[in-house]
């Protein structure tokens, strides 16, 4: 995704297009691995040393609030950021803390059908996301 596409995404969400926002969203897309805030800061500091840590955190929060990113919390309690907004699940490796996206329409249908029929008393389901924990084989 180039700078113009990033600027368009920001504008569509009603956010001001700033060099900091472009750099941060660009870093997340470029890193493509559910980065932590520290990963993002380390990456952008190479080309944008004047962006403060506080700015990065504020921008990340605004991206989540404006549905540009989703937060993903690992079992070790580390917060990661996911730019893929389409319905998907995650494969989480306990050994490496790596997260991979997992898409399976048949699984989505099974889950949705199950909960549509069964329901949960006094609870309205808004979204279902699975995090499948294991280890990746090398």
N, C-alpha and C positions, 0 to 999 in steps of 0.2 A: 504494500500500500504506500503510495507516494504522499508527499506533503499536502498536495491539493485535496486528495481523498480524505486525509485526516482532518484538514480544515473544514471540509464539507460535513463530515460526521459531527464535528464540534458545533458547527453552525446549526445543523438540523436539530440538535438537542438544546439549542438556545444558549450555548456557552460562547463566551468571547474567545476568539481565536488568538492565542498568544504563543510566542516561541516556546515558553515553558510547557504549555499543554501539548503542543505539537511534538516536542521532544519526548515527553513522558509517554504519550500514547504510541508514538513511533517506536519507542524502546520496548514497550510491552509486546507490540506486534512483531517486532524483529526478534526478540528473545524467544517467543513461541514455545515457552515451556512452563507456563503458570508461574511466573517469577514472583519472588517476595519483594517487598518494598526495598530491602537492601540490595537485591539483584538489580533492580531498576535504577537505584541511586548510583551504584557502582558503574553501570553501563552508561548512564547519561553524563556522569562527571567527566568522562573521557573527552567528550565534545562540548559539554556545557558546564564548565567548572563553577560558574556563578549561580547555578540553581541550588537553592538551599534545601536541606533535608526537610524542613518544615513545609516548604512549598510542595515538594513531592508528595508528602502525606496528605496535604489539603487537596491537591489535584486528584489524587487517587480516590479520596472520599467523594469528591464532586463527580468523578466518573462513575462511581458505584451508584450514587444517588440519582444520576441522570441516565442510568441503564446503558452505559458504554462498556462497563466491566461488571463481572460478578466476583465476589469473594469466595475463595475455597479454603477451608480450614483443614489442615492435615491432622492426622491422628497425634502427631507430636505437638500440636497446638500452633503451628506456624501458619500465618495468613498468607495466602497466595492470591494472585489476580489472574482472571480468565477473560480474555477478550471474545471468546466464542459464546455468543448469546443464544444460538440455536439449541434446541433441546438435545442434551447429551449427558452421559454419565462419566465417571472417572475410574481409572485403574490406578491404585495407589500402591507404590512399592515401599514396604516397611523398612527395607534395608538402606535404600538410597534416598528416600523422601521424594522420589520422582512421581509425577502425575502425568498420565496420558489420557487423552480424550477417548471415549468409547461410545460409538453410535450404533444402535441396533433398533430399527423400527419395529421389528417383531416383538422384541422385549418390551418396548414402550407400549405397544398394543396390549400385550398380556397384562402388564402392570395396571394400565388404565382400565381395562375391562374388569380385572379382579376387584379393584377398589370401587368401580362404578357399581358392580353387583353387590359387593360386601358392605362398602361404606364403613365409616367409623362414627359411632354414635356421638352426637354433639360436636362434630368436627367437620369443617369444610376444607377439603383438600384443594390447595391452590397450585401446587407443583410437586413433582416427585423426582428426586435425583438420587441415584445410587452412587456410592463410593465402594468399589470392590477392592478389598485389601489383599495383598499377596506380595510375591516377589517376581521380578522379571528374570527370566533365564537369559544368560549371556550367550 
